[in-house]
Amino acid sequence: MKYKLIDLHVNGDERGKLVAIEKGPNCPFEIKRAFYIFGARGETRRGCHANRNSEFLFVALKGSCRVEFSDGNVKETILLNSPTQALWLGKMIWKEMYDFSEDAVLLVLASEKYDAGEYIRNFSKFRHLLKMGGYAMISLELSGNAESVCSISAPRAYYIYETQAGVERGFHAHKNLRQLCTCVSGACDFVLDNGRSRETVHLDSPEKGLLIGNNIWREMKNFSSDCVLLVLASEHYDEADYIRDYQEFLKGLVG
């Protein structure tokens, strides 16, 4: 599991004590966001989510609390009760903080700026995404007038239509970008590869969505003549985010 307890160096003299945290010496990532939790009641559970892209460093500046975390299979619990020790949690780790002392102040440093779209707040969905290797079929919510509705943080949208018979598209993975794909008309097949196995997913309804995480190789084929494929993307277009060579994709997973 992607976690580590880190001892923090203390600089102290007769004036008091100081601890500095930065990438390299005692933090595995560049810090882009900081927040702290205080005034939490003992029975309160905070967190209760996983993150697709963010790593976190937790430090109990005052008092104590427990951090329970899981990779979907194994669960661990760590007691944080010292400002000289930090807990690092990597990406795609479910986390819950609880058992706060009355005086607890918990500092949290993050590798990414806040993005609601990268949060996974349902543990069953989290486990399903891990099991599926970074992709999952989801049912899109229907409104009262039977129109399909889906909420996603997506700064970019595009659609593919009038695809000629026999044409195949895709043949790439993304380093960071995530996508939600749905056939608003017609049908097509996605071939998805996580580096360990390949699976074909058939899309044929605007009520079904295919959520694809980063580092998943995808190929699209078998487009029906009336197919309109809508794709919502979590990032603006960036050619540097694309991995277009399959061997490079596999090499990146091993690295």
C-alpha positions as CSV (number, residue, x, y, z in Angstrom):
1,M,0.0,0.0,0.0
2,K,1.2,3.5,-0.8
3,Y,1.8,5.0,2.6
4,K,4.8,6.0,4.8
5,L,5.5,7.4,8.2
6,I,8.1,10.2,8.0
7,D,10.0,11.6,10.9
8,L,10.3,15.4,10.7
9,H,13.5,17.2,11.6
10,V,13.1,19.7,14.4
11,N,15.0,22.9,14.6
12,G,14.9,24.2,18.2
13,D,16.7,26.5,20.7
14,E,15.7,28.6,23.7
15,R,13.2,30.5,21.5
16,G,11.1,27.4,20.7
17,K,10.8,24.8,17.9
18,L,10.4,25.0,14.1
19,V,9.7,22.2,11.6
20,A,10.0,22.9,7.8
21,I,8.3,20.7,5.2
22,E,9.3,20.7,1.5
23,K,9.7,18.4,-1.4
24,G,12.7,16.2,-1.2
25,P,13.9,16.3,2.5
26,N,10.6,15.1,4.0
27,C,7.8,15.3,1.5
28,P,7.6,13.2,-1.7
29,F,5.7,15.8,-3.7
30,E,5.6,19.5,-4.6
31,I,3.1,21.1,-2.2
32,K,0.3,22.9,-4.0
33,R,-2.4,23.2,-1.3
34,A,-2.5,23.3,2.5
35,F,-5.5,23.1,4.9
36,Y,-6.0,22.3,8.5
37,I,-8.8,20.7,10.5
38,F,-9.6,21.8,14.1
39,G,-12.6,21.8,16.4
40,A,-13.7,18.3,15.2
41,R,-15.6,16.3,17.7
42,G,-14.2,12.9,18.8
43,E,-17.0,10.9,17.0
44,T,-16.6,12.9,13.8
45,R,-15.2,11.1,10.7
46,R,-13.6,13.4,8.2
47,G,-12.2,12.5,4.8
48,C,-14.2,9.4,3.7
49,H,-12.9,9.6,0.1
50,A,-10.1,8.6,-2.2
51,N,-8.4,10.8,-4.8
52,R,-7.4,9.9,-8.3
53,N,-4.5,12.3,-8.6
54,S,-3.7,13.9,-5.2
55,E,-1.2,12.7,-2.6
56,F,-1.4,13.9,1.0
57,L,0.8,14.5,4.0
58,F,-0.8,14.6,7.4
59,V,0.7,16.1,10.5
60,A,-1.0,16.4,14.0
61,L,0.2,19.9,14.9
62,K,-1.6,19.6,18.2
63,G,-3.4,16.8,20.0
64,S,-4.1,13.6,18.2
65,C,-6.4,11.7,15.8
66,R,-6.4,8.4,14.0
67,V,-6.2,8.0,10.2
68,E,-7.7,4.8,8.7
69,F,-6.8,4.1,5.1
70,S,-7.2,1.3,2.6
71,D,-6.2,0.3,-0.9
72,G,-9.4,-1.6,-1.3
73,N,-8.1,-4.8,0.0
74,V,-5.9,-4.0,3.1
75,K,-6.9,-1.6,5.9
76,E,-4.5,0.2,8.2
77,T,-4.9,2.6,11.1
78,I,-2.3,5.1,12.3
79,L,-2.4,7.2,15.4
80,L,-1.0,10.7,14.8
81,N,-0.1,12.5,18.0
82,S,3.2,14.4,17.4
83,P,4.1,17.4,15.3
84,T,7.4,15.7,14.5
85,Q,5.9,12.8,12.5
86,A,4.0,12.9,9.2
87,L,1.9,10.3,7.4
88,W,2.1,10.2,3.6
89,L,-0.7,8.7,1.5
90,G,-0.4,8.1,-2.2
91,K,-3.0,8.4,-5.0
92,M,-6.1,6.1,-4.9
93,I,-6.0,5.4,-1.2
94,W,-9.3,5.6,0.7
95,K,-8.9,7.7,3.9
96,E,-10.9,8.5,7.0
97,M,-9.8,10.6,10.0
98,Y,-11.5,10.2,13.4
99,D,-11.0,10.0,17.2
100,F,-10.0,13.6,17.3
101,S,-8.8,14.8,20.7
102,E,-10.5,18.1,21.9
103,D,-7.4,20.1,21.1
104,A,-6.6,18.4,17.8
105,V,-5.2,20.5,14.9
106,L,-4.5,18.3,11.8
107,L,-2.4,19.9,9.0
108,V,-2.9,18.4,5.6
109,L,-0.6,19.2,2.6
110,A,-1.7,18.1,-0.9
111,S,0.1,17.6,-4.2
112,E,-2.7,19.1,-6.2
113,K,-5.1,22.1,-6.1
114,Y,-8.7,21.3,-5.1
115,D,-10.7,19.5,-7.9
116,A,-14.0,18.0,-6.9
117,G,-13.9,15.8,-10.0
118,E,-11.0,13.8,-8.7
119,Y,-12.7,12.8,-5.5
120,I,-14.3,9.3,-5.1
121,R,-16.7,9.6,-2.2
122,N,-18.3,6.1,-2.4
123,F,-16.2,3.2,-1.1
124,S,-18.0,0.6,-3.2
125,K,-17.3,2.7,-6.3
126,F,-13.7,3.1,-5.2
127,R,-13.3,-0.7,-5.0
128,H,-15.0,-1.2,-8.3
129,L,-12.7,1.2,-10.0
130,L,-9.7,-0.6,-8.6
131,K,-11.1,-4.0,-9.6
132,M,-11.8,-2.7,-13.2
133,G,-8.3,-1.3,-13.4
134,G,-9.2,2.3,-13.7
135,Y,-12.5,2.2,-15.7
136,A,-16.1,1.5,-14.9
137,M,-19.5,1.4,-16.5
138,I,-22.0,3.7,-14.7
139,S,-25.7,4.4,-15.0
140,L,-26.5,8.0,-15.9
141,E,-29.2,9.7,-13.8
142,L,-32.5,10.2,-15.4
143,S,-34.5,13.4,-14.7
144,G,-38.3,13.3,-14.3
145,N,-38.9,13.9,-18.1
146,A,-36.6,10.9,-18.9
147,E,-33.8,13.0,-20.2
148,S,-30.3,11.8,-19.2
149,V,-28.5,14.0,-16.7
150,C,-24.9,13.6,-15.6
151,S,-22.7,16.0,-13.4
152,I,-19.0,16.0,-14.0
153,S,-16.2,18.6,-13.8
154,A,-15.4,18.8,-17.5
155,P,-13.7,21.8,-19.0
156,R,-13.7,20.2,-22.4
157,A,-16.3,18.3,-24.5
158,Y,-16.2,16.8,-28.0
159,Y,-18.2,14.4,-30.0
160,I,-17.5,11.9,-32.9
161,Y,-20.0,11.2,-35.6
162,E,-20.3,10.0,-39.2
163,T,-17.5,7.5,-38.6
164,Q,-16.9,5.4,-41.7
165,A,-17.4,1.7,-41.6
166,G,-14.3,-0.2,-40.5
167,V,-12.6,2.9,-39.0
168,E,-10.9,2.5,-35.6
169,R,-10.0,5.4,-33.4
170,G,-8.2,6.2,-30.1
171,F,-5.0,4.1,-29.8
172,H,-3.7,6.1,-26.9
173,A,-3.6,6.6,-23.1
174,H,-3.5,9.7,-21.0
175,K,-1.1,10.5,-18.2
176,N,-3.5,12.7,-16.2
177,L,-6.8,13.2,-18.1
178,R,-10.0,11.3,-17.3
179,Q,-13.0,10.9,-19.5
180,L,-16.7,10.1,-19.4
181,C,-18.0,8.6,-22.7
182,T,-21.6,7.9,-23.7
183,C,-23.3,7.1,-27.0
184,V,-26.1,9.6,-27.3
185,S,-27.0,7.8,-30.5
186,G,-26.1,4.5,-32.0
187,A,-23.4,2.2,-30.6
188,C,-19.7,1.5,-30.6
189,D,-17.1,-0.7,-28.8
190,F,-14.3,0.4,-26.5
191,V,-11.2,-1.9,-26.1
192,L,-9.6,-1.0,-22.7
193,D,-6.2,-2.1,-21.5
194,N,-4.7,-1.4,-18.1
195,G,-1.4,-3.1,-19.0
196,R,-2.4,-6.4,-17.4
197,S,-5.6,-7.3,-19.2
198,R,-7.8,-6.2,-22.1
199,E,-11.6,-5.9,-22.0
200,T,-14.2,-4.8,-24.6
201,V,-17.1,-2.6,-23.5
202,H,-20.1,-2.0,-25.6
203,L,-21.8,1.4,-25.5
204,D,-25.3,1.6,-26.9
205,S,-27.4,3.9,-24.8
206,P,-27.4,7.5,-23.6
207,E,-28.3,6.1,-20.2
208,K,-24.9,4.3,-19.9
209,G,-21.6,6.0,-19.3
210,L,-18.1,4.7,-19.5
211,L,-15.7,6.4,-17.0
212,I,-12.1,6.0,-18.0
213,G,-9.3,6.9,-15.6
214,N,-5.8,8.0,-16.5
215,N,-3.2,5.5,-17.7
216,I,-5.7,3.3,-19.5
217,W,-5.1,2.4,-23.2
218,R,-8.2,2.8,-25.3
219,E,-9.3,1.8,-28.8
220,M,-12.7,2.6,-30.3
221,K,-14.2,0.5,-33.1
222,N,-17.4,-1.0,-34.6
223,F,-19.2,2.3,-34.9
224,S,-22.8,2.0,-36.1
225,S,-23.8,4.3,-39.0
226,D,-25.9,6.5,-36.6
227,C,-23.3,6.6,-33.8
228,V,-22.7,9.9,-32.0
229,L,-20.1,9.5,-29.3
230,L,-20.0,12.2,-26.7
231,V,-16.8,12.6,-24.6
232,L,-16.4,14.8,-21.5
233,A,-12.8,15.4,-20.5
234,S,-11.3,16.4,-17.1
235,E,-8.6,18.6,-18.7
236,H,-8.1,20.9,-21.6
237,Y,-6.3,19.5,-24.7
238,D,-2.6,19.0,-24.1
239,E,-0.7,16.9,-26.6
240,A,2.0,16.2,-23.9
241,D,-0.6,14.3,-21.9
242,Y,-1.1,11.7,-24.7
243,I,0.8,8.4,-24.8
244,R,0.4,7.2,-28.4
245,D,2.9,4.4,-28.5
246,Y,1.7,1.1,-26.8
247,Q,5.2,0.0,-25.8
248,E,5.8,3.4,-24.2
249,F,2.5,3.0,-22.3
250,L,3.6,-0.4,-20.9
251,K,7.0,1.0,-20.0
252,G,5.5,3.9,-18.1
253,L,3.3,1.5,-16.0
254,V,6.4,-0.5,-15.0
255,G,8.4,2.6,-14.2
